[in-house]
Amino acid sequence: MTHTVLVTGVSRHIGARVASVLAADPDIGRVIGVDTAPPSSNALGGGGVTLGRTEFVRVDLRSPDIAQVIAAADIDTVVHMSLVSAPSGSAGRSSMKEHNVIGTMQLLAACQRSATVRKVVVRSTTAVYGSSSHDPAVFTEDAEPIEVPNRGYAKDATEVESYVRGFARRRPDVTVSTLRFANFMGPGVESPLTRYFELPVLPTVFGFDPRLQFVHEDDGVEVLRRMALEDHPGTYNVTGDGVLLLSQCVRRSGRPALPVPSAAFRALGDIARGAGRVDFSPEQLGLMSYGRAVDAGRLAAELDWRPKFSTASAFDDFLHSRGLFGGMPLAVIDWLSTVLGGGVRR
């Protein structure tokens, strides 16, 4: 079956990769990528990622213009990748919320009016479960958050999911898939969390050692590709197997840790955010205090598939891509490995 696919958010790395892999599929007739600006070289990354035959259209999802794009191209599959996890340097929190929530509302309204759309795939986040001291050991898709997120990216994603559920009720003929991704890791990923691990000193919340989960960008892109080509309605957690404690991540990175009280962690976040380094938002503080773990068994059973990267190997690949492993540059590790006859392991 030939598909005409719309991918939103192609100016960012994961969106560009999804558009690229779909454009390379011979079963897909057209791929149209939309965003407010074309993808930069940083978004495409250095791994040979190109948009291929993707047709780029500059459009702001907050405007009704997206309906014209969907109608003009007879779109049958929409892959919504456009949620942003932190305010950009030139725009504040209000602009981020408008982009995430109002943009999604406009997109879903256009899909609801469309006579051709038959499938909608939405990238969401496990942040909708929140992070608190009362959380269960592992969240499944049916679990409700103990403390409903009331700010930031997590609140936006919670609102987006509510609009997606409303759309699914109004258009039961459309296959709707919602994917709750753990934090992405990989060579091309730039996020508040990857920027945190690149700091020369890693502040941690005194007295806490949260559990973290990561999904490698390769596995995330493969799940999105499968969802775009196959019918798998429902909500699914997406993460690599296993968990890492923050202390384990710190040791792997080789960075020194600086345990500070939560109030000081928040203050350091304000300083780092002002310097344009990293955003220690309140939700980031919650994650760095209490962590979060989810079960991805539903996805594995639905797709008969397991991720190639575990949480640990996804994080290690991120470290390798940044030229660090255990705090030692990889060039030095390679040299030592040669000198010692393979005695130093990467």
CORBEL-V541655 format. One record per residue. N is the residue number from 1. RES is the residue in one letter. PHI is phi in degrees with one decimal (* if undefined). OMEGA is omega in whole degrees, 0 to 359 (* if undefined). D_FIRST is the distance of its C-alpha to the first C-alpha in Angstrom with 1 decimal. Layout:
n=N res=RES phi=PHI omega=OMEGA d_first=D_FIRST
n=N res=RES phi=PHI omega=OMEGA d_first=D_FIRST
This chain:
n=1 res=M phi=* omega=179 d_first=0.0
n=2 res=T phi=-87.3 omega=181 d_first=3.8
n=3 res=H phi=-111.6 omega=167 d_first=6.4
n=4 res=T phi=-118.7 omega=191 d_first=10.1
n=5 res=V phi=-111.8 omega=172 d_first=12.3
n=6 res=L phi=-106.2 omega=177 d_first=16.0
n=7 res=V phi=-117.5 omega=176 d_first=18.3
n=8 res=T phi=-91.2 omega=175 d_first=21.9
n=9 res=G phi=72.6 omega=184 d_first=24.9
n=10 res=V phi=-79.5 omega=176 d_first=24.0
n=11 res=S phi=-81.6 omega=176 d_first=27.7
n=12 res=R phi=-108.5 omega=194 d_first=28.3
n=13 res=H phi=-59.4 omega=184 d_first=27.6
n=14 res=I phi=-66.8 omega=177 d_first=25.1
n=15 res=G phi=-60.8 omega=178 d_first=23.0
n=16 res=A phi=-64.3 omega=179 d_first=23.2
n=17 res=R phi=-66.3 omega=179 d_first=22.1
n=18 res=V phi=-63.9 omega=178 d_first=19.0
n=19 res=A phi=-59.9 omega=182 d_first=18.0
n=20 res=S phi=-63.5 omega=183 d_first=18.9
n=21 res=V phi=-71.1 omega=177 d_first=16.9
n=22 res=L phi=-70.9 omega=179 d_first=13.7
n=23 res=A phi=-65.2 omega=180 d_first=14.5
n=24 res=A phi=-82.9 omega=182 d_first=15.0
n=25 res=D phi=-85.3 omega=181 d_first=11.5
n=26 res=P phi=-67.1 omega=179 d_first=9.9
n=27 res=D phi=-80.9 omega=180 d_first=6.3
n=28 res=I phi=-107.0 omega=184 d_first=7.8
n=29 res=G phi=-73.9 omega=181 d_first=9.1
n=30 res=R phi=-140.6 omega=171 d_first=12.2
n=31 res=V phi=-125.1 omega=178 d_first=14.3
n=32 res=I phi=-113.4 omega=179 d_first=17.3
n=33 res=G phi=-104.0 omega=181 d_first=20.2
n=34 res=V phi=-123.4 omega=174 d_first=23.1
n=35 res=D phi=-172.2 omega=180 d_first=26.6
n=36 res=T phi=-78.1 omega=178 d_first=30.2
n=37 res=A phi=-151.9 omega=178 d_first=30.7
n=38 res=P phi=-66.5 omega=180 d_first=28.7
n=39 res=P phi=-65.7 omega=178 d_first=28.6
n=40 res=S phi=-85.8 omega=177 d_first=31.9
n=41 res=S phi=-63.0 omega=178 d_first=32.6
n=42 res=N phi=-66.1 omega=179 d_first=33.5
n=43 res=A phi=-67.2 omega=181 d_first=30.1
n=44 res=L phi=-72.4 omega=177 d_first=28.3
n=45 res=G phi=77.1 omega=183 d_first=30.9
n=46 res=G phi=-101.4 omega=184 d_first=32.3
n=47 res=G phi=-100.3 omega=179 d_first=29.7
n=48 res=G phi=78.4 omega=179 d_first=27.8
n=49 res=V phi=-76.6 omega=174 d_first=25.4
n=50 res=T phi=-133.2 omega=177 d_first=24.2
n=51 res=L phi=-76.5 omega=178 d_first=21.8
n=52 res=G phi=58.4 omega=180 d_first=20.4
n=53 res=R phi=-90.8 omega=175 d_first=18.3
n=54 res=T phi=-61.3 omega=177 d_first=18.3
n=55 res=E phi=-94.3 omega=182 d_first=19.9
n=56 res=F phi=-87.5 omega=176 d_first=22.8
n=57 res=V phi=-127.5 omega=178 d_first=24.2
n=58 res=R phi=-80.4 omega=180 d_first=27.5
n=59 res=V phi=-153.5 omega=176 d_first=27.7
n=60 res=D phi=-94.3 omega=183 d_first=29.7
n=61 res=L phi=-61.9 omega=180 d_first=27.9
n=62 res=R phi=-74.1 omega=179 d_first=31.3
n=63 res=S phi=-99.2 omega=178 d_first=31.1
n=64 res=P phi=-73.3 omega=182 d_first=29.2
n=65 res=D phi=-61.2 omega=182 d_first=27.7
n=66 res=I phi=-61.4 omega=179 d_first=24.5
n=67 res=A phi=-64.7 omega=179 d_first=23.8
n=68 res=Q phi=-66.8 omega=178 d_first=24.0
n=69 res=V phi=-63.9 omega=181 d_first=21.5
n=70 res=I phi=-62.8 omega=181 d_first=18.9
n=71 res=A phi=-69.1 omega=184 d_first=19.7
n=72 res=A phi=-67.7 omega=184 d_first=19.9
n=73 res=A phi=-98.9 omega=183 d_first=16.5
n=74 res=D phi=51.6 omega=181 d_first=14.6
n=75 res=I phi=-63.6 omega=175 d_first=13.6
n=76 res=D phi=-112.5 omega=181 d_first=11.3
n=77 res=T phi=-132.1 omega=179 d_first=12.1
n=78 res=V phi=-118.0 omega=175 d_first=15.7
n=79 res=V phi=-114.0 omega=187 d_first=17.3
n=80 res=H phi=-93.5 omega=184 d_first=21.1
n=81 res=M phi=-112.9 omega=198 d_first=23.2
n=82 res=S phi=-89.1 omega=179 d_first=26.1
n=83 res=L phi=-69.5 omega=179 d_first=28.8
n=84 res=V phi=-108.1 omega=189 d_first=31.8
n=85 res=S phi=-95.0 omega=180 d_first=34.3
n=86 res=A phi=-153.5 omega=178 d_first=37.5
n=87 res=P phi=-61.9 omega=175 d_first=39.1
n=88 res=S phi=-77.5 omega=182 d_first=39.0
n=89 res=G phi=-63.6 omega=184 d_first=42.4
n=90 res=S phi=-94.5 omega=183 d_first=42.4
n=91 res=A phi=-132.4 omega=182 d_first=41.2
n=92 res=G phi=-94.3 omega=182 d_first=42.6
n=93 res=R phi=-61.1 omega=182 d_first=41.4
n=94 res=S phi=-64.1 omega=178 d_first=41.1
n=95 res=S phi=-66.4 omega=177 d_first=38.7
n=96 res=M phi=-61.6 omega=180 d_first=36.6
n=97 res=K phi=-64.0 omega=178 d_first=36.5
n=98 res=E phi=-60.5 omega=180 d_first=35.6
n=99 res=H phi=-61.4 omega=184 d_first=32.7
n=100 res=N phi=-70.4 omega=189 d_first=31.4
n=101 res=V phi=-87.7 omega=180 d_first=32.2
n=102 res=I phi=-64.7 omega=177 d_first=32.4
n=103 res=G phi=-59.2 omega=178 d_first=29.4
n=104 res=T phi=-65.6 omega=179 d_first=27.3
n=105 res=M phi=-59.9 omega=179 d_first=28.8
n=106 res=Q phi=-64.1 omega=180 d_first=27.9
n=107 res=L phi=-63.3 omega=180 d_first=24.3
n=108 res=L phi=-66.7 omega=177 d_first=23.9
n=109 res=A phi=-62.7 omega=178 d_first=25.8
n=110 res=A phi=-65.9 omega=178 d_first=23.4
n=111 res=C phi=-64.9 omega=181 d_first=20.4
n=112 res=Q phi=-64.2 omega=180 d_first=22.4
n=113 res=R phi=-80.9 omega=185 d_first=23.0
n=114 res=S phi=-75.8 omega=176 d_first=19.5
n=115 res=A phi=-90.3 omega=186 d_first=17.7
n=116 res=T phi=-109.7 omega=184 d_first=14.2
n=117 res=V phi=-66.8 omega=181 d_first=14.4
n=118 res=R phi=-122.8 omega=182 d_first=12.8
n=119 res=K phi=-151.5 omega=176 d_first=13.6
n=120 res=V phi=-132.5 omega=178 d_first=16.7
n=121 res=V phi=-114.8 omega=186 d_first=17.8
n=122 res=V phi=-120.2 omega=173 d_first=21.6
n=123 res=R phi=-81.2 omega=174 d_first=23.7
n=124 res=S phi=-120.6 omega=187 d_first=27.1
n=125 res=T phi=-148.1 omega=175 d_first=30.0
n=126 res=T phi=-69.7 omega=176 d_first=32.3
n=127 res=A phi=-62.9 omega=178 d_first=35.1
n=128 res=V phi=-63.4 omega=178 d_first=34.5
n=129 res=Y phi=-79.8 omega=183 d_first=36.5
n=130 res=G phi=72.4 omega=176 d_first=39.5
n=131 res=S phi=-146.5 omega=179 d_first=42.2
n=132 res=S phi=-149.5 omega=181 d_first=45.5
n=133 res=S phi=-71.0 omega=183 d_first=48.2
n=134 res=H phi=-103.3 omega=183 d_first=47.2
n=135 res=D phi=-65.6 omega=172 d_first=43.6
n=136 res=P phi=-67.3 omega=180 d_first=42.6
n=137 res=A phi=-60.6 omega=182 d_first=42.2
n=138 res=V phi=-141.3 omega=176 d_first=38.4
n=139 res=F phi=-90.9 omega=166 d_first=36.1
n=140 res=T phi=-100.8 omega=183 d_first=33.3
n=141 res=E phi=-63.0 omega=182 d_first=30.7
n=142 res=D phi=-87.9 omega=183 d_first=32.8
n=143 res=A phi=-76.6 omega=175 d_first=36.0
n=144 res=E phi=-95.6 omega=177 d_first=37.6
n=145 res=P phi=-63.4 omega=178 d_first=39.3
n=146 res=I phi=-67.1 omega=175 d_first=43.0
n=147 res=E phi=-122.3 omega=183 d_first=43.6
n=148 res=V phi=-63.5 omega=179 d_first=41.0
n=149 res=P phi=-56.3 omega=184 d_first=40.3
n=150 res=N phi=-122.1 omega=178 d_first=42.3
n=151 res=R phi=-162.5 omega=171 d_first=41.8
n=152 res=G phi=69.4 omega=183 d_first=39.7
n=153 res=Y phi=-57.3 omega=182 d_first=36.1
n=154 res=A phi=-63.0 omega=178 d_first=36.1
n=155 res=K phi=-65.0 omega=178 d_first=37.2
n=156 res=D phi=-58.8 omega=182 d_first=34.5
n=157 res=A phi=-64.5 omega=177 d_first=31.8
n=158 res=T phi=-62.3 omega=178 d_first=33.4
n=159 res=E phi=-65.3 omega=179 d_first=33.3
n=160 res=V phi=-58.8 omega=180 d_first=29.7
n=161 res=E phi=-62.6 omega=179 d_first=28.7
n=162 res=S phi=-65.6 omega=177 d_first=30.8
n=163 res=Y phi=-68.3 omega=178 d_first=29.0
n=164 res=V phi=-65.3 omega=178 d_first=25.6
n=165 res=R phi=-63.9 omega=177 d_first=26.9
n=166 res=G phi=-63.2 omega=177 d_first=28.1
n=167 res=F phi=-61.2 omega=181 d_first=24.8
n=168 res=A phi=-62.1 omega=178 d_first=23.1
n=169 res=R phi=-69.5 omega=182 d_first=25.9
n=170 res=R phi=-76.7 omega=180 d_first=25.5
n=171 res=R phi=-125.0 omega=182 d_first=21.8
n=172 res=P phi=-65.8 omega=177 d_first=21.2
n=173 res=D phi=-79.3 omega=181 d_first=17.8
n=174 res=V phi=-99.3 omega=174 d_first=16.5
n=175 res=T phi=-76.9 omega=183 d_first=15.8
n=176 res=V phi=-118.1 omega=179 d_first=18.6
n=177 res=S phi=-122.4 omega=178 d_first=19.3
n=178 res=T phi=-113.7 omega=184 d_first=22.7
n=179 res=L phi=-112.8 omega=179 d_first=23.6
n=180 res=R phi=-95.4 omega=183 d_first=27.3
n=181 res=F phi=-86.2 omega=164 d_first=28.0
n=182 res=A phi=-69.2 omega=180 d_first=31.3
n=183 res=N phi=-60.0 omega=178 d_first=32.9
n=184 res=F phi=-71.5 omega=172 d_first=30.9
n=185 res=M phi=-136.8 omega=178 d_first=32.7
n=186 res=G phi=153.9 omega=185 d_first=32.2
n=187 res=P phi=-59.1 omega=185 d_first=33.3
n=188 res=G phi=-99.7 omega=187 d_first=31.6
n=189 res=V phi=-83.2 omega=172 d_first=32.2
n=190 res=E phi=-122.2 omega=184 d_first=34.9
n=191 res=S phi=-151.3 omega=175 d_first=35.8
n=192 res=P phi=-53.6 omega=183 d_first=39.1
n=193 res=L phi=-75.5 omega=178 d_first=39.1
n=194 res=T phi=-66.1 omega=178 d_first=38.6
n=195 res=R phi=-67.4 omega=176 d_first=41.3
n=196 res=Y phi=-60.4 omega=183 d_first=43.5
n=197 res=F phi=-71.1 omega=176 d_first=43.4
n=198 res=E phi=-93.2 omega=177 d_first=44.3
n=199 res=L phi=-63.9 omega=180 d_first=47.5
n=200 res=P phi=-65.6 omega=175 d_first=50.7
n=201 res=V phi=-131.3 omega=185 d_first=51.9
n=202 res=L phi=-102.0 omega=175 d_first=49.8
n=203 res=P phi=-69.0 omega=176 d_first=51.3
n=204 res=T phi=-127.3 omega=180 d_first=50.7
n=205 res=V phi=-84.3 omega=185 d_first=51.9
n=206 res=F phi=-56.5 omega=177 d_first=55.1
n=207 res=G phi=88.0 omega=182 d_first=55.1
n=208 res=F phi=-125.5 omega=175 d_first=51.3
n=209 res=D phi=-139.0 omega=189 d_first=48.9
n=210 res=P phi=-69.7 omega=173 d_first=45.5
n=211 res=R phi=-86.3 omega=180 d_first=42.5
n=212 res=L phi=-125.2 omega=175 d_first=39.5
n=213 res=Q phi=-131.1 omega=180 d_first=35.9
n=214 res=F phi=-132.7 omega=171 d_first=33.5
n=215 res=V phi=-119.9 omega=179 d_first=29.8
n=216 res=H phi=-70.0 omega=182 d_first=29.2
n=217 res=E phi=-58.4 omega=179 d_first=27.0
n=218 res=D phi=-61.2 omega=180 d_first=24.9
n=219 res=D phi=-68.2 omega=178 d_first=24.2
n=220 res=G phi=-62.4 omega=179 d_first=23.6
n=221 res=V phi=-64.8 omega=179 d_first=20.9
n=222 res=E phi=-64.1 omega=178 d_first=19.2
n=223 res=V phi=-62.5 omega=180 d_first=19.3
n=224 res=L phi=-64.4 omega=177 d_first=17.8
n=225 res=R phi=-61.9 omega=180 d_first=15.0
n=226 res=R phi=-62.4 omega=181 d_first=14.3
n=227 res=M phi=-65.7 omega=179 d_first=14.7
n=228 res=A phi=-71.9 omega=185 d_first=12.3
n=229 res=L phi=-96.0 omega=184 d_first=9.4
n=230 res=E phi=-120.5 omega=180 d_first=10.8
n=231 res=D phi=-98.2 omega=178 d_first=12.8
n=232 res=H phi=-138.1 omega=181 d_first=16.4
n=233 res=P phi=-66.8 omega=176 d_first=18.6
n=234 res=G phi=126.6 omega=181 d_first=22.2
n=235 res=T phi=-114.8 omega=186 d_first=24.5
n=236 res=Y phi=-137.3 omega=168 d_first=24.9
n=237 res=N phi=-78.0 omega=179 d_first=27.6
n=238 res=V phi=-130.8 omega=179 d_first=26.7
n=239 res=T phi=-157.3 omega=171 d_first=29.6
n=240 res=G phi=-72.7 omega=180 d_first=30.9
n=241 res=D phi=-65.1 omega=174 d_first=33.0
n=242 res=G phi=82.5 omega=178 d_first=36.7
n=243 res=V phi=-135.8 omega=171 d_first=38.8
n=244 res=L phi=-126.1 omega=169 d_first=41.4
n=245 res=L phi=-74.1 omega=178 d_first=44.6
n=246 res=L phi=-57.4 omega=179 d_first=45.3
n=247 res=S phi=-61.2 omega=177 d_first=48.4
n=248 res=Q phi=-68.0 omega=177 d_first=46.3
n=249 res=C phi=-62.0 omega=181 d_first=44.1
n=250 res=V phi=-62.4 omega=180 d_first=47.4
n=251 res=R phi=-63.3 omega=179 d_first=48.8
n=252 res=R phi=-62.9 omega=183 d_first=45.7
n=253 res=S phi=-74.4 omega=182 d_first=45.8
n=254 res=G phi=77.3 omega=179 d_first=49.5
n=255 res=R phi=-81.0 omega=173 d_first=50.2
n=256 res=P phi=-72.5 omega=178 d_first=53.4
n=257 res=A phi=-96.4 omega=178 d_first=52.9
n=258 res=L phi=-129.3 omega=179 d_first=55.0
n=259 res=P phi=-67.4 omega=180 d_first=55.3
n=260 res=V phi=-136.8 omega=174 d_first=56.2
n=261 res=P phi=-61.2 omega=184 d_first=56.6
n=262 res=S phi=-59.3 omega=179 d_first=53.7
n=263 res=A phi=-63.5 omega=178 d_first=55.5
n=264 res=A phi=-69.5 omega=177 d_first=56.0
n=265 res=F phi=-59.5 omega=179 d_first=52.4
n=266 res=R phi=-65.1 omega=179 d_first=51.5
n=267 res=A phi=-65.4 omega=176 d_first=54.1
n=268 res=L phi=-61.8 omega=178 d_first=52.9
n=269 res=G phi=-63.0 omega=178 d_first=49.4
n=270 res=D phi=-62.0 omega=179 d_first=50.9
n=271 res=I phi=-66.5 omega=181 d_first=52.6
n=272 res=A phi=-64.4 omega=179 d_first=49.5
n=273 res=R phi=-65.8 omega=179 d_first=47.4
n=274 res=G phi=-64.0 omega=179 d_first=50.0
n=275 res=A phi=-86.1 omega=180 d_first=50.0
n=276 res=G phi=75.2 omega=184 d_first=46.2
n=277 res=R phi=-89.4 omega=185 d_first=45.8
n=278 res=V phi=-158.5 omega=182 d_first=44.1
n=279 res=D phi=-105.9 omega=174 d_first=43.6
n=280 res=F phi=-89.4 omega=181 d_first=45.4
n=281 res=S phi=-74.6 omega=176 d_first=44.2
n=282 res=P phi=-56.8 omega=178 d_first=45.5
n=283 res=E phi=-69.1 omega=176 d_first=42.2
n=284 res=Q phi=-66.2 omega=177 d_first=42.7
n=285 res=L phi=-61.5 omega=178 d_first=46.2
n=286 res=G phi=-61.8 omega=180 d_first=45.0
n=287 res=L phi=-63.5 omega=182 d_first=42.5
n=288 res=M phi=-74.8 omega=176 d_first=45.3
n=289 res=S phi=-97.0 omega=190 d_first=47.6
n=290 res=Y phi=-111.6 omega=179 d_first=45.7
n=291 res=G phi=67.7 omega=180 d_first=42.4
n=292 res=R phi=-168.3 omega=175 d_first=39.4
n=293 res=A phi=-137.2 omega=180 d_first=37.5
n=294 res=V phi=-126.9 omega=177 d_first=34.3
n=295 res=D phi=-101.6 omega=180 d_first=32.7
n=296 res=A phi=-108.0 omega=181 d_first=29.0
n=297 res=G phi=-63.4 omega=180 d_first=29.0
n=298 res=R phi=-61.8 omega=179 d_first=26.5
n=299 res=L phi=-64.5 omega=180 d_first=23.8
n=300 res=A phi=-59.6 omega=180 d_first=24.7
n=301 res=A phi=-70.3 omega=182 d_first=24.5
n=302 res=E phi=-66.0 omega=183 d_first=21.2
n=303 res=L phi=-94.1 omega=188 d_first=19.4
n=304 res=D phi=52.4 omega=191 d_first=21.8
n=305 res=W phi=-150.8 omega=174 d_first=22.6
n=306 res=R phi=-126.1 omega=178 d_first=25.8
n=307 res=P phi=-65.2 omega=177 d_first=26.5
n=308 res=K phi=-73.1 omega=183 d_first=27.8
n=309 res=F phi=-109.0 omega=169 d_first=30.6
n=310 res=S phi=-78.0 omega=174 d_first=33.1
n=311 res=T phi=-55.6 omega=182 d_first=34.9
n=312 res=A phi=-66.5 omega=183 d_first=37.7
n=313 res=S phi=-71.4 omega=175 d_first=35.8
n=314 res=A phi=-65.1 omega=179 d_first=33.7
n=315 res=F phi=-67.1 omega=178 d_first=37.1
n=316 res=D phi=-62.8 omega=179 d_first=38.6
n=317 res=D phi=-65.3 omega=175 d_first=35.8
n=318 res=F phi=-61.0 omega=180 d_first=36.5
n=319 res=L phi=-62.0 omega=178 d_first=40.2
n=320 res=H phi=-58.8 omega=183 d_first=39.7
n=321 res=S phi=-66.0 omega=179 d_first=37.7
n=322 res=R phi=-93.2 omega=177 d_first=40.6
n=323 res=G phi=79.0 omega=181 d_first=43.1
n=324 res=L phi=-131.2 omega=171 d_first=44.8
n=325 res=F phi=-155.4 omega=185 d_first=45.1
n=326 res=G phi=66.2 omega=178 d_first=48.1
n=327 res=G phi=82.6 omega=182 d_first=49.5
n=328 res=M phi=-106.4 omega=179 d_first=50.0
n=329 res=P phi=-55.7 omega=183 d_first=48.1
n=330 res=L phi=-62.2 omega=179 d_first=45.8
n=331 res=A phi=-60.5 omega=178 d_first=47.7
n=332 res=V phi=-69.0 omega=178 d_first=50.8
n=333 res=I phi=-61.6 omega=180 d_first=49.1
n=334 res=D phi=-61.1 omega=180 d_first=47.9
n=335 res=W phi=-64.7 omega=179 d_first=51.4
n=336 res=L phi=-63.4 omega=179 d_first=53.0
n=337 res=S phi=-62.6 omega=178 d_first=50.6
n=338 res=T phi=-67.8 omega=182 d_first=51.7
n=339 res=V phi=-63.3 omega=185 d_first=55.3
n=340 res=L phi=-93.1 omega=177 d_first=55.3
n=341 res=G phi=69.7 omega=177 d_first=53.3
n=342 res=G phi=88.2 omega=183 d_first=50.2
n=343 res=G phi=-75.5 omega=178 d_first=52.3
n=344 res=V phi=-100.3 omega=184 d_first=50.5
n=345 res=R phi=-97.1 omega=172 d_first=47.1
n=346 res=R phi=-91.1 omega=* d_first=44.2
